Amino acid sequence: MKKMAKYLLLSFAMLWVNSGMLTEVFAQDTLSLHRVQRNVEERVREFHALAFRVDMDVPVSGDALQDSVDAWVETLMATALQMTPSGPYASCEDMATHYEHAFVDGVTAEIKSIVKKRRKEKGSFRLTYTFDYTVRRVYETQGLVTFEAEAYLGYGEGEGTHLRRMATFRKENGCLLQWSDLVQPRRMSALQGLVADGLQSFFGMANYASLCDRLQLSGVKRNRFPLPQAMPALKADGIYAFYAVGEPTAAVAAEAWAIVPYSAMNKLWKSGARKLCGK
C-alpha cells in the first residue's frame, strides 16, 4: 500500500512538472497565417523584361491585428515601389493584385517610352525591371508577433534599391510595440547608450568616438544617442533598432540597425515587459 501511495505521489509530481514544461513549450500560442503569392514575368518589346514577385505570410483572422499588419505591409510595398498607399483593401490578396497591376502597367509604359526616345541610338540596350517582396514571421510570444519584410526594386540597366524592415505587433489590439512599452522612463538614457553600442558594432567602430566620427555626429553623449523613428522590433537574439537612410545623420547612406541583447535589459525592463517579450 505504501509503495502504491509512493508511486501515485511520484506520478502526480511528474505530471505537474510535465504540465509546466508543456505550458512553457506552447507559450508562444502560434498565430495562424496564410500565404499570399504573385509571380509575374513578362517580355516588353521583345528585348526588355519585367518581373513582379511577392511572397507574404500574413495573419488569417479578420481583426485589428490583421488590419494593422496589412497596413504595415502595404506601406512598405508602396514605399519600395515609390508609390502612394491606396488602401485599405478587403484582403491582402486584393492589395497584392492592385500593386501587381500598377507595377506591370507602369513599367510597360515606361519601357515603351524609353525605347521610343532611344530608338535612334546606335547599339542595343536591355531594360530589366524587377520587384521582389517577402514578408515573414520571425518571432512570437503569447502577446507579441514580429514580422520582417524585405523588398528589392531593380530598374533600368542595373540599378536597384533594397529595403528591410521589422515590426512587432501586440496580438490583442494590433498596436505596434513602442520603446515606452519596454523600458522604464528613468532608464531610457541607459537604453540609448545600449543602442549606440549596437550601432557601433554594426559599423565596426572601435569606440563611441569613432562611431560619432563615422556618423558625423558631434556633441552628443552616448546616453543621449538619438533613437530611430521606427518602433523597436523583437527577434530571438535581442531588440532591434532600425535606422533608415539619413538617420541619425545624413552621413548614413544605407539602412543600419542596432541590436540590444536581452541580457543587457535586466535593469531596464518596464513592469510586465519581460513577460510580454517572452524573456
MARMI-982064 format. One record per residue (C-alpha): residue number from 0; y, z, x. Coordinates in steps of 0.5 Angstrom, whole numbers, plus 2048, in hexadecimal, padded with zeros to 3 digits. Layout:
<recs>
+------+-----+-----+-----+
! pase !   y !   z !   x !
+------+-----+-----+-----+
!  NUM !   Y !   Z !   X !
...
+------+-----+-----+-----+
</recs>
This chain:
<recs>
+------+-----+-----+-----+
! pase !   y !   z !   x !
+------+-----+-----+-----+
!    0 ! 800 ! 800 ! 800 !
!    1 ! 805 ! 802 ! 806 !
!    2 ! 803 ! 7FB ! 809 !
!    3 ! 805 ! 7F7 ! 803 !
!    4 ! 80B ! 7FB ! 802 !
!    5 ! 80D ! 7FA ! 809 !
!    6 ! 80B ! 7F2 ! 808 !
!    7 ! 80F ! 7F2 ! 802 !
!    8 ! 815 ! 7F5 ! 805 !
!    9 ! 815 ! 7F0 ! 80B !
!   10 ! 814 ! 7EA ! 806 !
!   11 ! 81B ! 7EC ! 803 !
!   12 ! 81E ! 7ED ! 809 !
!   13 ! 81C ! 7E6 ! 80C !
!   14 ! 81E ! 7E4 ! 805 !
!   15 ! 825 ! 7E7 ! 806 !
!   16 ! 826 ! 7E4 ! 80D !
!   17 ! 824 ! 7DD ! 80B !
!   18 ! 828 ! 7DD ! 805 !
!   19 ! 82E ! 7DF ! 809 !
!   20 ! 82C ! 7D9 ! 80E !
!   21 ! 82C ! 7D4 ! 808 !
!   22 ! 833 ! 7D7 ! 806 !
!   23 ! 835 ! 7D5 ! 80D !
!   24 ! 832 ! 7CE ! 80D !
!   25 ! 834 ! 7CC ! 807 !
!   26 ! 83B ! 7CF ! 807 !
!   27 ! 83E ! 7C8 ! 808 !
!   28 ! 83D ! 7C6 ! 801 !
!   29 ! 83D ! 7BF ! 803 !
!   30 ! 841 ! 7BB ! 7FF !
!   31 ! 83F ! 7B4 ! 7FB !
!   32 ! 841 ! 7AE ! 7FE !
!   33 ! 841 ! 7A7 ! 7FC !
!   34 ! 842 ! 7A1 ! 801 !
!   35 ! 847 ! 79B ! 800 !
!   36 ! 846 ! 795 ! 804 !
!   37 ! 849 ! 78E ! 805 !
!   38 ! 847 ! 789 ! 80A !
!   39 ! 84B ! 782 ! 809 !
!   40 ! 84B ! 77D ! 80F !
!   41 ! 84F ! 776 ! 80D !
!   42 ! 851 ! 770 ! 811 !
!   43 ! 858 ! 76D ! 810 !
!   44 ! 85A ! 766 ! 812 !
!   45 ! 853 ! 765 ! 816 !
!   46 ! 855 ! 769 ! 81D !
!   47 ! 858 ! 76F ! 81A !
!   48 ! 855 ! 775 ! 817 !
!   49 ! 856 ! 77C ! 814 !
!   50 ! 851 ! 782 ! 812 !
!   51 ! 852 ! 788 ! 80E !
!   52 ! 84D ! 78D ! 80F !
!   53 ! 84D ! 794 ! 80B !
!   54 ! 848 ! 79A ! 80B !
!   55 ! 84A ! 7A0 ! 808 !
!   56 ! 847 ! 7A7 ! 806 !
!   57 ! 84B ! 7AA ! 800 !
!   58 ! 84A ! 7B0 ! 7FB !
!   59 ! 846 ! 7AE ! 7F5 !
!   60 ! 849 ! 7B2 ! 7EF !
!   61 ! 84F ! 7B1 ! 7EC !
!   62 ! 853 ! 7B7 ! 7ED !
!   63 ! 859 ! 7B9 ! 7F1 !
!   64 ! 855 ! 7B9 ! 7F8 !
!   65 ! 853 ! 7B1 ! 7F7 !
!   66 ! 85A ! 7AF ! 7F5 !
!   67 ! 85D ! 7B3 ! 7FB !
!   68 ! 858 ! 7AF ! 800 !
!   69 ! 859 ! 7A9 ! 7FC !
!   70 ! 861 ! 7A9 ! 7FD !
!   71 ! 860 ! 7AB ! 804 !
!   72 ! 85B ! 7A5 ! 806 !
!   73 ! 860 ! 7A0 ! 802 !
!   74 ! 866 ! 7A3 ! 806 !
!   75 ! 862 ! 7A2 ! 80D !
!   76 ! 860 ! 79B ! 80B !
!   77 ! 867 ! 799 ! 809 !
!   78 ! 86A ! 79B ! 80F !
!   79 ! 865 ! 798 ! 813 !
!   80 ! 866 ! 791 ! 810 !
!   81 ! 86D ! 792 ! 810 !
!   82 ! 86D ! 792 ! 808 !
!   83 ! 870 ! 797 ! 803 !
!   84 ! 86B ! 79B ! 7FF !
!   85 ! 86B ! 799 ! 7F8 !
!   86 ! 866 ! 79E ! 7F5 !
!   87 ! 863 ! 7A2 ! 7F1 !
!   88 ! 85D ! 79E ! 7EF !
!   89 ! 858 ! 79F ! 7EA !
!   90 ! 853 ! 79F ! 7F0 !
!   91 ! 852 ! 79F ! 7F8 !
!   92 ! 84F ! 798 ! 7F7 !
!   93 ! 855 ! 795 ! 7F3 !
!   94 ! 859 ! 798 ! 7F9 !
!   95 ! 855 ! 794 ! 7FE !
!   96 ! 855 ! 78E ! 7FA !
!   97 ! 85C ! 78E ! 7F9 !
!   98 ! 85D ! 78E ! 800 !
!   99 ! 858 ! 789 ! 802 !
!  100 ! 85B ! 784 ! 7FD !
!  101 ! 862 ! 786 ! 800 !
!  102 ! 860 ! 785 ! 807 !
!  103 ! 85C ! 77F ! 806 !
!  104 ! 862 ! 77B ! 802 !
!  105 ! 867 ! 77E ! 807 !
!  106 ! 863 ! 77C ! 80E !
!  107 ! 861 ! 775 ! 80B !
!  108 ! 868 ! 773 ! 809 !
!  109 ! 86B ! 776 ! 810 !
!  110 ! 866 ! 772 ! 814 !
!  111 ! 867 ! 76B ! 810 !
!  112 ! 86F ! 76D ! 811 !
!  113 ! 86E ! 76E ! 819 !
!  114 ! 869 ! 767 ! 819 !
!  115 ! 86F ! 763 ! 816 !
!  116 ! 874 ! 766 ! 81B !
!  117 ! 870 ! 765 ! 821 !
!  118 ! 86C ! 75E ! 81F !
!  119 ! 871 ! 75A ! 824 !
!  120 ! 86F ! 75E ! 829 !
!  121 ! 86A ! 75C ! 82F !
!  122 ! 864 ! 75F ! 830 !
!  123 ! 85F ! 763 ! 82B !
!  124 ! 860 ! 76A ! 829 !
!  125 ! 85C ! 76F ! 825 !
!  126 ! 85E ! 775 ! 820 !
!  127 ! 85A ! 77A ! 81E !
!  128 ! 85C ! 780 ! 819 !
!  129 ! 857 ! 786 ! 819 !
!  130 ! 858 ! 78C ! 815 !
!  131 ! 852 ! 792 ! 816 !
!  132 ! 853 ! 798 ! 812 !
!  133 ! 84E ! 79E ! 812 !
!  134 ! 84E ! 7A5 ! 80E !
!  135 ! 849 ! 7AA ! 810 !
!  136 ! 848 ! 7B2 ! 80E !
!  137 ! 848 ! 7B5 ! 815 !
!  138 ! 848 ! 7BD ! 813 !
!  139 ! 847 ! 7C1 ! 80D !
!  140 ! 846 ! 7C8 ! 80B !
!  141 ! 846 ! 7CC ! 804 !
!  142 ! 84D ! 7CB ! 803 !
!  143 ! 84F ! 7C5 ! 807 !
!  144 ! 84E ! 7BE ! 809 !
!  145 ! 850 ! 7BA ! 80E !
!  146 ! 851 ! 7B2 ! 80E !
!  147 ! 852 ! 7AE ! 814 !
!  148 ! 855 ! 7A7 ! 814 !
!  149 ! 855 ! 7A1 ! 819 !
!  150 ! 859 ! 79A ! 818 !
!  151 ! 85A ! 794 ! 81C !
!  152 ! 85E ! 78E ! 81B !
!  153 ! 85D ! 788 ! 81F !
!  154 ! 862 ! 783 ! 81E !
!  155 ! 864 ! 77C ! 821 !
!  156 ! 862 ! 77B ! 828 !
!  157 ! 85F ! 781 ! 82B !
!  158 ! 864 ! 786 ! 829 !
!  159 ! 862 ! 78D ! 825 !
!  160 ! 863 ! 794 ! 823 !
!  161 ! 85F ! 79A ! 822 !
!  162 ! 860 ! 7A0 ! 81D !
!  163 ! 85C ! 7A6 ! 81D !
!  164 ! 85D ! 7AC ! 818 !
!  165 ! 859 ! 7B2 ! 816 !
!  166 ! 85B ! 7B7 ! 810 !
!  167 ! 858 ! 7BD ! 80D !
!  168 ! 858 ! 7BE ! 805 !
!  169 ! 857 ! 7C4 ! 801 !
!  170 ! 851 ! 7C3 ! 7FC !
!  171 ! 853 ! 7C7 ! 7F7 !
!  172 ! 85A ! 7C3 ! 7F6 !
!  173 ! 85A ! 7BD ! 7FB !
!  174 ! 860 ! 7C0 ! 7FE !
!  175 ! 861 ! 7BE ! 806 !
!  176 ! 860 ! 7C4 ! 80A !
!  177 ! 866 ! 7C7 ! 80E !
!  178 ! 868 ! 7CB ! 814 !
!  179 ! 86A ! 7D0 ! 810 !
!  180 ! 863 ! 7D1 ! 80D !
!  181 ! 860 ! 7D2 ! 813 !
!  182 ! 865 ! 7D6 ! 818 !
!  183 ! 869 ! 7DD ! 816 !
!  184 ! 870 ! 7DB ! 816 !
!  185 ! 872 ! 7E0 ! 81C !
!  186 ! 86C ! 7DD ! 820 !
!  187 ! 86F ! 7D6 ! 81F !
!  188 ! 872 ! 7D6 ! 826 !
!  189 ! 86B ! 7D7 ! 829 !
!  190 ! 868 ! 7D1 ! 826 !
!  191 ! 86E ! 7CD ! 828 !
!  192 ! 86C ! 7CF ! 82F !
!  193 ! 865 ! 7CD ! 82E !
!  194 ! 867 ! 7C6 ! 82B !
!  195 ! 86B ! 7C5 ! 831 !
!  196 ! 865 ! 7C7 ! 836 !
!  197 ! 860 ! 7C2 ! 831 !
!  198 ! 865 ! 7BC ! 833 !
!  199 ! 866 ! 7BE ! 83A !
!  200 ! 85E ! 7BD ! 83A !
!  201 ! 85F ! 7B6 ! 836 !
!  202 ! 864 ! 7B3 ! 83B !
!  203 ! 860 ! 7B6 ! 841 !
!  204 ! 866 ! 7BA ! 844 !
!  205 ! 865 ! 7C0 ! 849 !
!  206 ! 86A ! 7C5 ! 845 !
!  207 ! 86F ! 7C5 ! 840 !
!  208 ! 875 ! 7C3 ! 844 !
!  209 ! 871 ! 7BD ! 846 !
!  210 ! 870 ! 7BB ! 83E !
!  211 ! 877 ! 7BC ! 83D !
!  212 ! 879 ! 7B7 ! 842 !
!  213 ! 874 ! 7B2 ! 83F !
!  214 ! 877 ! 7B3 ! 838 !
!  215 ! 87E ! 7B3 ! 83B !
!  216 ! 87F ! 7BA ! 837 !
!  217 ! 884 ! 7BF ! 83A !
!  218 ! 886 ! 7C6 ! 839 !
!  219 ! 880 ! 7C7 ! 834 !
!  220 ! 87C ! 7CD ! 835 !
!  221 ! 874 ! 7CD ! 835 !
!  222 ! 874 ! 7D2 ! 82F !
!  223 ! 879 ! 7CD ! 82B !
!  224 ! 876 ! 7C7 ! 82C !
!  225 ! 877 ! 7C2 ! 826 !
!  226 ! 871 ! 7C2 ! 821 !
!  227 ! 870 ! 7BB ! 81F !
!  228 ! 872 ! 7B8 ! 818 !
!  229 ! 86B ! 7B7 ! 816 !
!  230 ! 867 ! 7BD ! 813 !
!  231 ! 861 ! 7C0 ! 817 !
!  232 ! 85A ! 7BE ! 817 !
!  233 ! 854 ! 7C1 ! 818 !
!  234 ! 84D ! 7BF ! 81C !
!  235 ! 848 ! 7C3 ! 81F !
!  236 ! 84B ! 7C3 ! 825 !
!  237 ! 852 ! 7C6 ! 823 !
!  238 ! 858 ! 7C5 ! 81F !
!  239 ! 85B ! 7BE ! 821 !
!  240 ! 863 ! 7BD ! 821 !
!  241 ! 864 ! 7B5 ! 820 !
!  242 ! 86B ! 7B2 ! 823 !
!  243 ! 86D ! 7AC ! 821 !
!  244 ! 870 ! 7A7 ! 826 !
!  245 ! 877 ! 7A9 ! 827 !
!  246 ! 875 ! 7B1 ! 826 !
!  247 ! 877 ! 7B6 ! 829 !
!  248 ! 87C ! 7B1 ! 82D !
!  249 ! 87D ! 7A9 ! 82D !
!  250 ! 879 ! 7A9 ! 834 !
!  251 ! 873 ! 7AA ! 830 !
!  252 ! 871 ! 7A2 ! 82F !
!  253 ! 86A ! 7A3 ! 82C !
!  254 ! 867 ! 7A9 ! 828 !
!  255 ! 865 ! 7AF ! 82B !
!  256 ! 861 ! 7B5 ! 829 !
!  257 ! 860 ! 7BD ! 82B !
!  258 ! 85A ! 7C1 ! 829 !
!  259 ! 85B ! 7C8 ! 828 !
!  260 ! 854 ! 7CC ! 82A !
!  261 ! 852 ! 7D0 ! 824 !
!  262 ! 850 ! 7D6 ! 82A !
!  263 ! 858 ! 7D6 ! 82B !
!  264 ! 859 ! 7D7 ! 824 !
!  265 ! 856 ! 7DE ! 824 !
!  266 ! 85D ! 7E2 ! 823 !
!  267 ! 861 ! 7DC ! 81F !
!  268 ! 85D ! 7DC ! 819 !
!  269 ! 860 ! 7DD ! 812 !
!  270 ! 85C ! 7E1 ! 80E !
!  271 ! 857 ! 7DE ! 80B !
!  272 ! 858 ! 7D7 ! 80F !
!  273 ! 852 ! 7D9 ! 814 !
!  274 ! 84D ! 7D9 ! 80E !
!  275 ! 850 ! 7D3 ! 80B !
!  276 ! 84F ! 7CF ! 811 !
!  277 ! 848 ! 7D1 ! 812 !
!  278 ! 849 ! 7D5 ! 818 !
+------+-----+-----+-----+
</recs>
